[in-house]
Amino acid sequence: MSPQARPTGPLVDHVRNAILEGRFPPGSRLVQQELAALFGTSRIPLREALNRLEGEGLVVMSPNRGATVRPLSALDVADLFDLRLTLETMAVRGAAGQRADLRATVAVAAAAAAEAVQAGRPAALFHLDRDFHAGIAEQTGNRYLVEALGSQWSQIMRLMHAHLSIASYPAGVWREHAAIASAIAGGDGDGAVALITSHLVESRDLVLAHWSDARPTTS
């Protein structure tokens, strides 16, 4: 990124996006002097941004190495999806109790997702996916649930950027989203739980399959 192309907006968002999109790979050092030049800022706000990203689990700060991008293991992936299953089954059941009707919103998002696929914009596609799941939690009215799930989105998005692409993104995702939204609107908590469980298990297995393909094997 040249000095003329320095981004505007919150610094932490730009550093986070660079990590999520793989411009700073897992395990790489985040040298503050280089980052300050890259983003056109001083070290103090940069240090604050890195500290915030450490809180999100994206960065590891150590006295010897400074800041590094936190690596993720297959166990991390499995544990993250276990947590998602717990939180999101709570979310769909709570939203179904409210008979929240997200069907029109999902239809609009599905059309936008199709456009993102056609245009080859995976970041837009992944954000639409996140917004669908986050939107269900918001319908419960449980702010603690919303915050608990929201605190995991950085890691979830990092996995999507690292292990999914336009080509590998499942074609039926938005049909599954629509089915979940219909169950919630109809007050069918058990049905919504079954659908979200199947949906997340499929996502987990897909990410882990790509994870295994991407890892070097030892003989």
Backbone as a chain_set.jsonl record, in Angstrom:
{"seq": "MSPQARPTGPLVDHVRNAILEGRFPPGSRLVQQELAALFGTSRIPLREALNRLEGEGLVVMSPNRGATVRPLSALDVADLFDLRLTLETMAVRGAAGQRADLRATVAVAAAAAAEAVQAGRPAALFHLDRDFHAGIAEQTGNRYLVEALGSQWSQIMRLMHAHLSIASYPAGVWREHAAIASAIAGGDGDGAVALITSHLVESRDLVLAHWSDARPTTS", "coords": {"N": [[0.857, -1.191, 0.0], [0.713, 2.09, -1.002], [1.84, 5.395, 0.14], [0.037, 7.19, -0.974], [-2.249, 5.73, -1.094], [-3.24, 5.377, 1.408], [-5.56, 4.25, 3.825], [-8.729, 5.574, 4.956], [-10.631, 6.158, 7.981], [-11.384, 4.192, 10.985], [-8.415, 3.067, 12.492], [-8.054, 0.542, 13.689], [-9.9, -1.028, 12.336], [-8.814, -1.261, 9.779], [-6.376, -2.575, 10.213], [-7.378, -4.933, 11.312], [-8.902, -5.914, 9.112], [-6.83, -6.391, 7.309], [-5.571, -8.53, 8.539], [-7.67, -10.429, 8.64], [-8.118, -10.878, 5.925], [-5.838, -12.111, 5.154], [-3.548, -10.727, 4.442], [-1.658, -10.286, 6.329], [-0.253, -13.017, 7.329], [-1.035, -15.884, 9.496], [1.03, -16.126, 12.369], [2.875, -14.288, 11.479], [5.054, -11.471, 12.064], [4.089, -8.335, 13.372], [5.36, -5.547, 12.763], [5.726, -2.575, 14.377], [6.796, -0.136, 13.458], [6.833, -0.503, 10.689], [4.118, -0.914, 10.188], [3.084, 1.535, 11.009], [4.095, 3.227, 9.053], [2.86, 2.094, 6.834], [0.102, 2.479, 7.274], [-0.006, 5.141, 7.709], [0.214, 6.444, 10.276], [0.874, 7.144, 13.776], [2.875, 5.522, 16.352], [1.509, 5.309, 18.774], [-1.456, 5.318, 18.486], [-1.457, 3.03, 16.901], [-0.436, 1.064, 18.591], [-2.533, 0.982, 20.398], [-4.536, -0.007, 18.732], [-3.515, -2.569, 18.167], [-3.547, -3.679, 20.718], [-6.288, -3.825, 21.127], [-6.966, -5.669, 19.158], [-5.641, -7.833, 20.137], [-7.299, -8.434, 22.258], [-9.433, -9.417, 20.809], [-8.475, -11.789, 20.021], [-6.94, -11.995, 17.736], [-4.347, -11.129, 17.621], [-1.177, -11.669, 19.141], [0.612, -10.485, 21.846], [3.88, -10.142, 22.942], [6.699, -9.79, 25.189], [9.173, -10.336, 24.019], [8.937, -10.849, 21.205], [7.214, -8.925, 20.338], [4.331, -7.884, 18.555], [2.411, -10.417, 17.034], [0.595, -12.178, 14.477], [-1.974, -14.181, 15.555], [-1.723, -17.678, 15.388], [-3.921, -20.309, 14.214], [-5.213, -23.461, 15.148], [-6.392, -26.754, 14.105], [-7.847, -27.709, 16.253], [-8.602, -25.3, 17.451], [-10.4, -24.425, 15.51], [-12.426, -26.405, 15.674], [-13.243, -26.014, 18.333], [-14.178, -23.389, 18.214], [-16.401, -23.645, 16.524], [-17.936, -25.333, 18.106], [-18.605, -23.563, 20.139], [-20.056, -21.701, 18.643], [-22.241, -23.313, 17.916], [-23.494, -23.672, 20.389], [-24.179, -20.998, 21.087], [-25.636, -20.102, 18.846], [-27.762, -21.889, 18.573], [-29.159, -21.188, 20.844], [-29.806, -18.62, 20.005], [-31.486, -18.947, 17.696], [-33.616, -20.317, 18.83], [-34.521, -18.472, 20.702], [-35.212, -16.331, 18.992], [-37.227, -17.575, 17.531], [-39.086, -17.866, 19.524], [-39.91, -15.284, 19.699], [-41.132, -15.071, 17.335], [-39.823, -13.8, 15.231], [-39.623, -12.168, 12.15], [-37.63, -12.587, 9.593], [-37.642, -13.006, 6.952], [-37.984, -11.357, 4.638], [-35.727, -9.739, 4.81], [-33.729, -11.669, 4.529], [-34.223, -12.517, 1.924], [-33.503, -10.245, 0.441], [-30.789, -10.112, 1.163], [-29.906, -12.549, 0.12], [-30.107, -12.089, -2.627], [-28.188, -10.084, -2.858], [-25.968, -11.578, -2.129], [-25.811, -13.368, -4.264], [-25.114, -11.569, -6.259], [-22.598, -10.818, -5.285], [-21.191, -13.201, -5.571], [-21.278, -13.45, -8.353], [-19.782, -11.216, -9.061], [-17.387, -11.845, -7.988], [-16.604, -11.202, -5.328], [-15.562, -12.059, -2.498], [-15.276, -11.019, 0.133], [-17.506, -9.353, 0.508], [-19.501, -11.274, 0.347], [-18.939, -12.874, 2.59], [-19.409, -11.043, 4.636], [-22.151, -10.622, 4.377], [-23.055, -13.147, 5.108], [-22.215, -13.231, 7.779], [-23.821, -11.125, 8.782], [-26.374, -12.199, 8.582], [-26.391, -14.275, 10.54], [-25.722, -12.81, 12.849], [-27.885, -11.111, 12.909], [-30.019, -12.737, 13.654], [-29.432, -13.294, 16.346], [-29.719, -10.721, 17.383], [-32.448, -10.409, 17.3], [-33.382, -11.724, 19.511], [-33.321, -10.091, 21.699], [-31.58, -10.363, 23.749], [-28.935, -8.993, 25.027], [-26.543, -9.907, 26.045], [-26.141, -12.342, 24.836], [-25.907, -11.462, 22.192], [-23.525, -9.965, 22.414], [-21.73, -11.979, 23.206], [-21.688, -13.705, 20.975], [-20.925, -11.838, 19.062], [-18.314, -11.276, 19.81], [-16.878, -13.297, 18.708], [-16.751, -12.997, 16.002], [-14.548, -11.991, 14.571], [-12.665, -14.094, 14.518], [-14.197, -16.041, 13.21], [-14.639, -14.845, 10.709], [-12.009, -14.705, 9.859], [-11.403, -17.4, 9.434], [-13.153, -17.941, 7.318], [-12.177, -16.284, 5.268], [-9.657, -17.445, 4.973], [-10.063, -20.123, 4.277], [-12.195, -20.491, 2.579], [-13.646, -19.724, -0.596], [-14.967, -17.953, -3.449], [-15.422, -20.011, -5.257], [-15.514, -22.286, -3.618], [-17.492, -21.77, -1.814], [-20.484, -22.907, -0.467], [-23.223, -23.63, -2.608], [-25.819, -23.821, -1.694], [-26.163, -22.31, 0.607], [-27.698, -19.957, 1.083], [-30.271, -20.843, 0.612], [-30.51, -22.516, 2.789], [-30.324, -20.59, 4.804], [-32.712, -19.222, 4.296], [-34.568, -21.213, 4.93], [-34.109, -21.503, 7.659], [-34.876, -18.952, 8.523], [-37.6, -19.081, 7.883], [-38.514, -21.087, 9.633], [-38.062, -19.815, 12.071], [-39.784, -17.579, 11.835], [-42.192, -18.9, 11.869], [-42.358, -19.687, 14.456], [-41.227, -22.096, 15.139], [-39.224, -23.432, 17.125], [-37.797, -25.851, 17.647], [-37.47, -26.882, 15.081], [-35.967, -24.817, 13.912], [-33.643, -24.987, 15.437], [-32.706, -27.537, 14.693], [-32.172, -27.055, 11.988], [-30.216, -24.979, 12.072], [-28.204, -26.304, 13.399], [-27.483, -28.387, 11.622], [-26.63, -26.76, 9.523], [-24.393, -25.359, 10.616], [-22.694, -27.459, 11.335], [-22.132, -28.52, 8.843], [-20.745, -26.323, 7.766], [-18.542, -26.221, 9.512], [-17.313, -28.718, 8.932], [-16.651, -28.334, 6.279], [-14.792, -26.206, 6.416], [-12.792, -27.475, 7.947], [-12.067, -29.512, 6.199], [-10.931, -28.055, 4.087], [-8.946, -26.902, 5.573], [-7.33, -29.126, 6.21], [-6.498, -29.822, 3.655], [-4.901, -27.656, 3.101], [-2.785, -27.858, 4.848], [0.612, -28.799, 5.19], [1.715, -32.141, 4.675], [3.352, -34.707, 6.569], [5.809, -37.194, 6.046]], "CA": [[0.0, 0.0, 0.0], [1.534, 3.286, -1.109], [1.342, 6.472, 0.988], [-1.108, 7.849, -1.592], [-3.416, 4.86, -0.97], [-3.538, 5.139, 2.815], [-7.003, 4.221, 4.045], [-9.34, 6.462, 5.944], [-11.493, 5.433, 8.895], [-10.729, 3.687, 12.198], [-7.199, 2.304, 12.242], [-8.21, -0.852, 14.099], [-10.652, -1.737, 11.302], [-7.932, -1.543, 8.652], [-5.434, -3.628, 10.62], [-8.174, -6.156, 11.426], [-9.217, -6.417, 7.773], [-5.603, -6.919, 6.712], [-5.36, -9.857, 9.14], [-8.749, -11.323, 8.222], [-7.997, -11.178, 4.501], [-4.617, -12.862, 4.92], [-2.389, -9.917, 4.049], [-0.7, -10.606, 7.389], [-0.579, -14.43, 7.589], [-0.855, -16.365, 10.866], [2.407, -16.286, 12.806], [3.755, -13.226, 11.001], [5.271, -10.376, 12.994], [3.498, -7.036, 13.039], [6.366, -4.575, 13.183], [4.975, -1.33, 14.538], [7.349, 0.919, 12.599], [6.381, -0.761, 9.32], [2.682, -0.687, 10.132], [2.848, 2.97, 11.123], [4.346, 3.8, 7.727], [1.875, 1.552, 5.907], [-1.224, 3.05, 7.504], [0.094, 6.587, 7.866], [-0.167, 6.796, 11.636], [1.962, 7.084, 14.74], [2.905, 4.25, 17.068], [0.586, 5.251, 19.917], [-2.749, 4.737, 18.079], [-1.233, 1.691, 16.386], [-0.334, 0.18, 19.753], [-3.893, 0.829, 20.926], [-5.253, -0.901, 17.819], [-3.003, -3.927, 18.364], [-4.057, -4.161, 22.005], [-7.696, -4.183, 20.939], [-7.012, -6.895, 18.367], [-5.248, -8.907, 21.047], [-8.515, -8.782, 22.977], [-10.29, -10.172, 19.904], [-7.835, -13.071, 19.736], [-6.275, -11.985, 16.438], [-2.945, -10.74, 17.789], [-0.509, -12.071, 20.378], [1.642, -9.529, 22.244], [4.859, -10.734, 23.858], [7.816, -8.869, 25.419], [10.331, -10.653, 23.183], [8.669, -10.781, 19.77], [6.277, -7.864, 20.009], [3.01, -8.338, 18.102], [2.337, -11.38, 15.941], [-0.751, -12.653, 14.156], [-2.172, -15.434, 16.266], [-2.042, -18.852, 14.565], [-5.076, -21.111, 14.602], [-5.064, -24.895, 14.917], [-7.642, -27.448, 13.825], [-8.591, -27.746, 17.51], [-9.228, -23.985, 17.583], [-11.549, -24.401, 14.605], [-13.478, -27.243, 16.252], [-13.744, -25.362, 19.548], [-14.934, -22.204, 17.809], [-17.711, -24.065, 16.035], [-18.707, -25.814, 19.26], [-19.163, -22.38, 20.796], [-21.099, -21.175, 17.763], [-23.421, -24.163, 18.019], [-24.166, -23.357, 21.651], [-24.748, -19.657, 21.057], [-26.603, -19.891, 17.762], [-29.004, -22.615, 18.877], [-29.873, -20.29, 21.752], [-30.306, -17.472, 19.248], [-32.639, -19.276, 16.845], [-34.745, -20.664, 19.689], [-35.036, -17.222, 21.246], [-35.862, -15.582, 17.916], [-38.482, -18.271, 17.213], [-40.026, -17.516, 20.591], [-40.425, -13.952, 19.375], [-41.666, -15.158, 15.963], [-39.17, -12.749, 14.444], [-39.762, -12.43, 10.71], [-36.459, -12.109, 8.864], [-37.684, -13.578, 5.6], [-37.749, -10.332, 3.611], [-34.316, -9.349, 4.922], [-32.929, -12.76, 3.972], [-34.391, -12.506, 0.468], [-32.662, -9.156, -0.083], [-29.384, -10.501, 1.348], [-29.607, -13.635, -0.815], [-29.88, -11.466, -3.936], [-26.881, -9.416, -2.774], [-24.95, -12.627, -2.107], [-25.677, -13.855, -5.639], [-24.351, -10.547, -6.984], [-21.209, -10.886, -4.824], [-20.607, -14.376, -6.219], [-21.107, -13.128, -9.772], [-18.73, -10.208, -9.192], [-16.14, -12.359, -7.412], [-16.274, -10.402, -4.146], [-15.776, -12.917, -1.33], [-15.415, -10.261, 1.378], [-18.913, -8.943, 0.606], [-20.27, -12.489, 0.588], [-18.731, -13.303, 3.969], [-20.079, -10.078, 5.513], [-23.581, -10.912, 4.317], [-23.241, -14.352, 5.906], [-22.115, -12.807, 9.181], [-24.962, -10.289, 9.148], [-27.53, -13.067, 8.764], [-26.309, -14.942, 11.839], [-25.779, -11.791, 13.895], [-29.233, -10.564, 12.931], [-30.888, -13.637, 14.43], [-29.158, -13.047, 17.767], [-30.277, -9.42, 17.755], [-33.897, -10.531, 17.444], [-33.73, -12.322, 20.802], [-33.363, -9.066, 22.733], [-30.616, -10.722, 24.795], [-27.709, -8.296, 24.632], [-25.378, -10.703, 26.428], [-25.977, -13.308, 23.757], [-25.398, -10.709, 21.042], [-22.123, -9.64, 22.673], [-20.93, -13.208, 23.229], [-21.502, -14.131, 19.594], [-20.187, -10.795, 18.352], [-16.888, -11.328, 20.142], [-16.247, -14.378, 17.946], [-16.839, -12.811, 14.554], [-13.233, -11.799, 13.948], [-12.087, -15.411, 14.235], [-15.025, -16.71, 12.205], [-14.355, -14.236, 9.412], [-10.655, -15.084, 9.456], [-11.489, -18.748, 8.875], [-13.823, -17.898, 6.024], [-11.241, -15.723, 4.291], [-8.504, -18.322, 4.782], [-10.356, -21.478, 3.82], [-13.283, -20.526, 1.618], [-13.523, -18.808, -1.728], [-16.191, -17.936, -4.244], [-15.608, -21.328, -5.873], [-15.796, -23.323, -2.624], [-18.629, -21.377, -0.979], [-21.581, -23.811, -0.849], [-24.277, -22.962, -3.381], [-27.106, -23.873, -1.014], [-26.145, -21.609, 1.892], [-28.801, -19.002, 1.28], [-31.503, -21.625, 0.745], [-30.534, -22.928, 4.188], [-30.664, -19.394, 5.586], [-34.144, -18.953, 4.107], [-35.314, -22.228, 5.684], [-33.979, -21.138, 9.076], [-35.723, -17.773, 8.733], [-39.006, -19.502, 7.835], [-38.812, -21.793, 10.884], [-38.126, -18.803, 13.136], [-41.008, -16.787, 11.651], [-43.329, -19.739, 12.234], [-42.295, -20.038, 15.865], [-40.792, -23.492, 15.261], [-37.901, -23.413, 17.739], [-37.096, -27.125, 17.449], [-37.078, -26.955, 13.676], [-34.884, -23.857, 13.682], [-32.437, -25.542, 16.061], [-32.233, -28.624, 13.84], [-31.634, -26.484, 10.755], [-28.965, -24.247, 12.321], [-27.195, -27.293, 13.766], [-27.02, -28.984, 10.37], [-25.953, -25.7, 8.768], [-23.085, -25.064, 11.202], [-21.855, -28.663, 11.248], [-21.661, -28.565, 7.454], [-19.726, -25.276, 7.618], [-17.351, -26.67, 10.235], [-16.661, -29.805, 8.207], [-16.079, -27.769, 5.056], [-13.584, -25.478, 6.787], [-11.772, -28.43, 8.368], [-11.589, -30.208, 5.005], [-10.013, -27.137, 3.405], [-7.813, -26.756, 6.482], [-6.473, -30.294, 6.03], [-5.902, -29.721, 2.311], [-3.926, -26.573, 3.077], [-1.675, -28.147, 5.742], [1.607, -29.729, 4.635], [1.732, -33.457, 5.3], [4.674, -35.229, 6.867], [5.927, -38.595, 5.692]], "C": [[0.889, 1.236, 0.0], [1.001, 4.36, -0.189], [0.118, 7.15, 0.396], [-2.392, 7.041, -1.402], [-3.771, 4.568, 0.478], [-5.033, 5.223, 3.064], [-7.455, 5.261, 5.037], [-10.255, 5.622, 6.827], [-10.71, 4.892, 10.076], [-9.545, 2.786, 11.876], [-7.393, 0.832, 12.569], [-8.958, -1.662, 13.039], [-9.743, -2.138, 10.149], [-6.91, -2.621, 9.001], [-6.171, -4.959, 10.728], [-8.451, -6.744, 10.047], [-7.987, -7.008, 7.093], [-5.292, -8.308, 7.256], [-6.409, -10.839, 8.626], [-8.575, -11.772, 6.777], [-6.678, -11.85, 4.147], [-3.432, -12.055, 4.444], [-1.284, -10.013, 5.091], [-1.003, -12.038, 7.82], [-0.396, -14.798, 9.057], [0.615, -16.593, 11.197], [3.341, -15.172, 12.377], [3.877, -12.115, 12.035], [4.631, -9.101, 12.459], [4.435, -5.963, 13.595], [5.732, -3.194, 13.202], [5.492, -0.218, 13.639], [6.854, 0.748, 11.161], [4.881, -0.508, 9.174], [2.34, 0.796, 10.197], [3.056, 3.653, 9.777], [3.273, 3.364, 6.73], [0.535, 2.249, 6.027], [-1.185, 4.554, 7.767], [-0.315, 7.071, 9.231], [1.059, 6.775, 12.529], [1.86, 5.79, 15.544], [1.87, 4.179, 18.194], [-0.789, 4.726, 19.508], [-2.603, 3.326, 17.519], [-1.146, 0.689, 17.53], [-1.711, -0.058, 20.357], [-4.708, -0.123, 20.049], [-4.809, -2.346, 18.014], [-3.485, -4.511, 19.681], [-5.521, -4.582, 21.89], [-7.809, -5.493, 20.161], [-6.501, -8.09, 19.169], [-6.462, -9.378, 21.843], [-9.485, -9.589, 22.133], [-9.692, -11.527, 19.544], [-7.129, -13.142, 18.399], [-4.776, -11.758, 16.545], [-2.443, -11.265, 19.128], [0.595, -11.057, 20.646], [2.586, -10.221, 23.226], [6.034, -9.776, 24.007], [8.974, -9.099, 24.455], [10.087, -10.422, 21.697], [7.795, -9.601, 19.373], [4.951, -8.46, 19.588], [3.16, -9.33, 16.957], [0.885, -11.741, 15.694], [-0.926, -14.035, 14.774], [-2.474, -16.574, 15.299], [-3.307, -19.529, 15.076], [-4.797, -22.574, 14.268], [-6.413, -25.499, 14.552], [-8.497, -27.552, 15.088], [-9.28, -26.415, 17.766], [-10.493, -23.909, 16.736], [-12.712, -25.187, 15.201], [-14.09, -26.585, 17.486], [-14.595, -24.142, 19.21], [-16.321, -22.591, 17.317], [-18.562, -24.682, 17.14], [-19.377, -24.646, 19.98], [-20.277, -21.774, 19.959], [-22.375, -21.991, 17.874], [-24.21, -23.848, 19.288], [-24.89, -22.018, 21.565], [-25.85, -19.516, 20.009], [-27.856, -20.745, 17.914], [-29.831, -21.829, 19.875], [-30.536, -19.158, 20.97], [-31.546, -17.835, 18.43], [-33.851, -19.65, 17.693], [-35.379, -19.393, 20.28], [-35.762, -16.4, 20.206], [-37.183, -16.225, 17.52], [-39.538, -17.994, 18.28], [-40.653, -16.153, 20.37], [-41.175, -13.938, 18.032], [-41.107, -14.029, 15.086], [-39.227, -13.108, 12.961], [-38.618, -11.771, 9.943], [-36.509, -12.501, 7.392], [-37.42, -12.55, 4.504], [-36.295, -9.888, 3.617], [-33.415, -10.398, 4.293], [-33.047, -12.782, 2.45], [-33.528, -11.428, -0.179], [-31.189, -9.537, 0.012], [-28.991, -11.606, 0.382], [-29.333, -13.092, -2.214], [-28.524, -10.765, -3.962], [-25.749, -10.434, -2.776], [-24.723, -13.189, -3.509], [-24.88, -12.861, -6.483], [-22.869, -10.589, -6.581], [-20.492, -12.077, -5.44], [-20.303, -14.06, -7.68], [-19.941, -12.166, -9.985], [-17.397, -10.68, -8.624], [-15.68, -11.551, -6.223], [-16.509, -11.22, -2.875], [-15.959, -12.145, -0.036], [-16.862, -9.822, 1.579], [-19.794, -10.134, 0.938], [-20.164, -12.918, 2.049], [-19.404, -12.342, 4.956], [-21.596, -10.29, 5.515], [-23.918, -12.141, 5.16], [-23.205, -14.01, 7.395], [-23.353, -12.042, 9.615], [-26.223, -11.126, 9.352], [-27.52, -13.686, 10.164], [-26.402, -13.934, 12.986], [-27.188, -11.226, 14.03], [-30.213, -11.438, 13.701], [-30.694, -13.375, 15.919], [-29.776, -11.734, 18.227], [-31.785, -9.492, 17.989], [-34.31, -11.129, 18.782], [-33.93, -11.265, 21.88], [-32.408, -9.331, 23.881], [-29.254, -10.119, 24.437], [-26.462, -9.076, 25.01], [-25.091, -11.782, 25.387], [-25.39, -12.64, 22.522], [-23.909, -10.404, 21.222], [-21.233, -10.882, 22.642], [-20.664, -13.712, 21.816], [-20.671, -13.121, 18.823], [-18.696, -10.843, 18.612], [-16.149, -12.4, 19.355], [-16.159, -14.093, 16.45], [-15.493, -12.603, 13.884], [-12.604, -13.138, 13.59], [-12.88, -16.149, 13.153], [-14.728, -16.16, 10.817], [-12.961, -14.587, 8.922], [-10.649, -16.478, 8.834], [-12.112, -18.736, 7.493], [-12.888, -17.36, 4.943], [-10.121, -16.703, 3.962], [-8.862, -19.61, 4.053], [-11.545, -21.598, 2.879], [-13.028, -19.504, 0.523], [-14.868, -18.777, -2.436], [-16.467, -19.333, -4.789], [-16.027, -22.385, -4.855], [-16.973, -22.989, -1.716], [-19.852, -22.186, -1.397], [-22.751, -23.072, -1.509], [-25.595, -22.884, -2.615], [-27.192, -23.093, 0.279], [-27.362, -20.725, 2.084], [-30.159, -19.674, 1.232], [-31.642, -22.112, 2.196], [-30.886, -21.756, 5.102], [-32.171, -19.1, 5.495], [-34.991, -19.949, 4.899], [-35.266, -21.932, 7.182], [-34.886, -19.961, 9.393], [-37.201, -18.144, 8.74], [-39.403, -20.215, 9.12], [-38.951, -20.802, 12.039], [-39.432, -18.013, 13.041], [-42.244, -17.577, 12.057], [-43.338, -20.161, 13.688], [-41.845, -21.46, 16.127], [-39.365, -23.533, 15.806], [-37.126, -24.683, 17.507], [-36.615, -27.266, 16.005], [-35.919, -26.026, 13.359], [-33.572, -24.365, 14.261], [-31.854, -26.658, 15.196], [-31.564, -28.083, 12.576], [-30.304, -25.77, 10.992], [-27.855, -25.216, 12.702], [-26.616, -27.946, 12.516], [-26.183, -27.999, 9.562], [-24.541, -25.462, 9.299], [-22.156, -26.265, 11.157], [-21.299, -28.804, 9.831], [-20.559, -27.527, 7.223], [-18.423, -25.688, 8.294], [-16.594, -27.731, 9.441], [-16.012, -29.31, 6.92], [-14.785, -27.033, 5.357], [-12.468, -26.447, 7.17], [-11.223, -29.22, 7.184], [-10.606, -29.34, 4.24], [-8.763, -26.914, 4.246], [-6.826, -27.897, 6.266], [-5.771, -30.242, 4.671], [-4.775, -28.714, 2.267], [-2.701, -26.852, 3.944], [-0.683, -29.058, 5.053], [1.572, -31.052, 5.391], [3.159, -33.905, 5.537], [4.708, -36.713, 6.571], [6.625, -39.362, 6.8]], "O": [[1.719, 1.412, 0.892], [-0.151, 4.286, 0.239], [-0.745, 7.633, 1.13], [-3.491, 7.579, -1.529], [-4.513, 3.628, 0.76], [-5.702, 6.139, 2.584], [-6.676, 5.763, 5.846], [-10.614, 4.502, 6.465], [-9.502, 5.106, 10.167], [-9.662, 1.853, 11.082], [-6.949, -0.035, 11.817], [-8.685, -2.849, 12.86], [-9.882, -3.231, 9.6], [-6.612, -3.484, 8.175], [-5.663, -5.992, 10.293], [-8.258, -7.941, 9.833], [-8.086, -8.009, 6.384], [-4.805, -9.169, 6.523], [-6.075, -11.953, 8.222], [-8.857, -12.924, 6.446], [-6.418, -12.129, 2.976], [-2.406, -12.627, 4.075], [-0.108, -9.84, 4.772], [-1.926, -12.253, 8.605], [0.316, -14.106, 9.785], [1.354, -17.179, 10.406], [4.477, -15.102, 12.847], [2.94, -11.845, 12.787], [4.637, -8.834, 11.257], [4.31, -5.536, 14.743], [5.259, -2.701, 12.178], [4.702, 0.564, 13.11], [6.501, 1.723, 10.497], [4.429, 0.041, 8.169], [1.419, 1.258, 9.524], [2.297, 4.546, 9.401], [2.831, 4.15, 5.893], [-0.099, 2.574, 5.024], [-2.222, 5.168, 8.018], [-1.106, 8.007, 9.347], [2.154, 6.429, 12.086], [0.88, 5.054, 15.43], [1.403, 3.09, 18.529], [-1.267, 3.771, 20.119], [-3.518, 2.512, 17.645], [-1.71, -0.402, 17.453], [-2.023, -1.171, 20.781], [-5.475, -0.942, 20.555], [-5.642, -3.253, 18.024], [-3.797, -5.699, 19.76], [-5.939, -5.576, 22.485], [-8.656, -6.33, 20.474], [-6.888, -9.228, 18.906], [-6.634, -10.574, 22.075], [-10.276, -10.364, 22.671], [-10.321, -12.322, 18.846], [-6.752, -14.228, 17.959], [-4.021, -12.153, 15.657], [-3.178, -11.303, 20.114], [1.423, -10.795, 19.774], [2.148, -10.81, 24.214], [6.347, -9.031, 23.078], [9.684, -8.155, 24.108], [10.937, -9.86, 21.007], [7.653, -9.31, 18.186], [4.486, -9.431, 20.187], [3.938, -9.112, 16.028], [0.045, -11.627, 16.587], [-0.125, -14.941, 14.541], [-3.381, -16.457, 14.475], [-3.708, -19.343, 16.225], [-4.214, -22.882, 13.228], [-7.45, -24.845, 14.671], [-9.724, -27.493, 15.014], [-10.414, -26.388, 18.243], [-11.522, -23.399, 17.179], [-13.843, -24.704, 15.234], [-15.308, -26.598, 17.664], [-15.617, -23.896, 19.852], [-17.307, -21.937, 17.656], [-19.788, -24.566, 17.11], [-20.541, -24.718, 20.375], [-21.316, -21.38, 20.488], [-23.471, -21.431, 17.92], [-25.439, -23.768, 19.264], [-26.064, -21.911, 21.921], [-26.876, -18.883, 20.26], [-28.918, -20.357, 17.427], [-31.058, -21.796, 19.781], [-31.679, -18.786, 21.24], [-32.544, -17.115, 18.463], [-34.984, -19.342, 17.326], [-36.601, -19.262, 20.346], [-36.814, -15.828, 20.492], [-38.148, -15.527, 17.209], [-40.729, -17.9, 17.982], [-41.779, -15.896, 20.796], [-41.77, -12.93, 17.649], [-41.83, -13.4, 14.313], [-38.91, -14.234, 12.577], [-38.633, -10.569, 9.68], [-35.524, -12.344, 6.67], [-36.708, -12.841, 3.543], [-35.697, -9.684, 2.561], [-32.45, -10.064, 3.606], [-32.06, -13.042, 1.762], [-32.901, -11.66, -1.212], [-30.424, -9.319, -0.927], [-27.87, -11.613, -0.127], [-28.438, -13.574, -2.908], [-27.798, -10.836, -4.953], [-24.691, -10.188, -3.355], [-23.586, -13.455, -3.901], [-24.069, -13.258, -7.32], [-21.99, -10.416, -7.425], [-19.317, -11.98, -5.793], [-19.219, -14.359, -8.181], [-19.202, -12.28, -10.963], [-16.386, -9.992, -8.762], [-14.494, -11.239, -6.107], [-17.556, -11.083, -2.243], [-16.731, -12.574, 0.822], [-17.388, -9.906, 2.688], [-20.732, -10.014, 1.726], [-21.162, -13.279, 2.674], [-19.91, -12.773, 5.992], [-22.242, -10.147, 6.553], [-24.942, -12.171, 5.842], [-24.059, -14.447, 8.167], [-23.882, -12.283, 10.701], [-27.052, -10.8, 10.201], [-28.517, -13.626, 10.883], [-27.084, -14.183, 13.98], [-27.631, -10.902, 15.132], [-31.139, -10.926, 14.332], [-31.664, -13.249, 16.666], [-30.299, -11.647, 19.338], [-32.332, -8.726, 18.781], [-35.481, -11.047, 19.152], [-34.627, -11.507, 22.865], [-32.418, -8.61, 24.878], [-28.514, -10.684, 23.632], [-25.424, -8.927, 24.365], [-23.934, -12.09, 25.099], [-24.488, -13.18, 21.882], [-23.124, -10.567, 20.289], [-20.12, -10.843, 22.118], [-19.542, -14.104, 21.495], [-19.812, -13.496, 18.025], [-17.899, -10.494, 17.741], [-14.919, -12.412, 19.335], [-15.555, -14.867, 15.708], [-15.313, -13.003, 12.734], [-12.073, -13.306, 12.492], [-12.299, -16.803, 12.287], [-14.583, -16.922, 9.861], [-12.742, -14.751, 7.722], [-9.976, -16.713, 7.83], [-11.653, -19.442, 6.595], [-12.814, -17.907, 3.843], [-9.684, -16.789, 2.814], [-8.05, -20.135, 3.291], [-11.869, -22.697, 2.43], [-12.283, -18.542, 0.709], [-15.795, -19.495, -2.06], [-17.61, -19.789, -4.785], [-16.805, -23.282, -5.18], [-17.408, -23.832, -0.93], [-20.228, -22.158, -2.569], [-23.2, -22.032, -1.028], [-26.399, -21.983, -2.856], [-28.192, -23.194, 0.99], [-27.987, -20.748, 3.144], [-31.124, -19.126, 1.766], [-32.738, -22.121, 2.758], [-31.651, -21.91, 6.054], [-32.813, -18.774, 6.494], [-36.013, -19.576, 5.475], [-36.264, -22.093, 7.885], [-35.584, -19.963, 10.407], [-37.975, -17.585, 9.516], [-40.492, -19.988, 9.646], [-39.842, -20.932, 12.878], [-40.107, -17.801, 14.048], [-43.225, -17.005, 12.531], [-44.219, -20.906, 14.116], [-42.056, -21.984, 17.221], [-38.408, -23.655, 15.041], [-35.934, -24.636, 17.205], [-35.496, -27.712, 15.749], [-34.999, -26.395, 12.628], [-32.513, -24.198, 13.655], [-30.642, -26.716, 14.991], [-30.525, -28.585, 12.148], [-29.366, -25.931, 10.211], [-26.692, -24.987, 12.37], [-25.398, -28.046, 12.37], [-25.155, -28.363, 8.989], [-23.594, -25.372, 8.518], [-20.951, -26.106, 10.961], [-20.137, -29.164, 9.646], [-19.56, -27.815, 6.564], [-17.341, -25.53, 7.731], [-15.375, -27.65, 9.296], [-14.957, -29.8, 6.518], [-13.791, -27.203, 4.65], [-11.321, -26.261, 6.763], [-10.04, -29.562, 7.166], [-9.565, -29.822, 3.793], [-7.663, -26.758, 3.716], [-5.622, -27.665, 6.152], [-4.593, -30.579, 4.558], [-3.814, -28.868, 1.512], [-1.684, -26.173, 3.806], [-1.091, -30.01, 4.388], [1.415, -31.07, 6.612], [4.068, -33.531, 4.797], [3.73, -37.418, 6.822], [6.819, -40.572, 6.686]]}, "num_chains": 1, "name": "protein.A"}
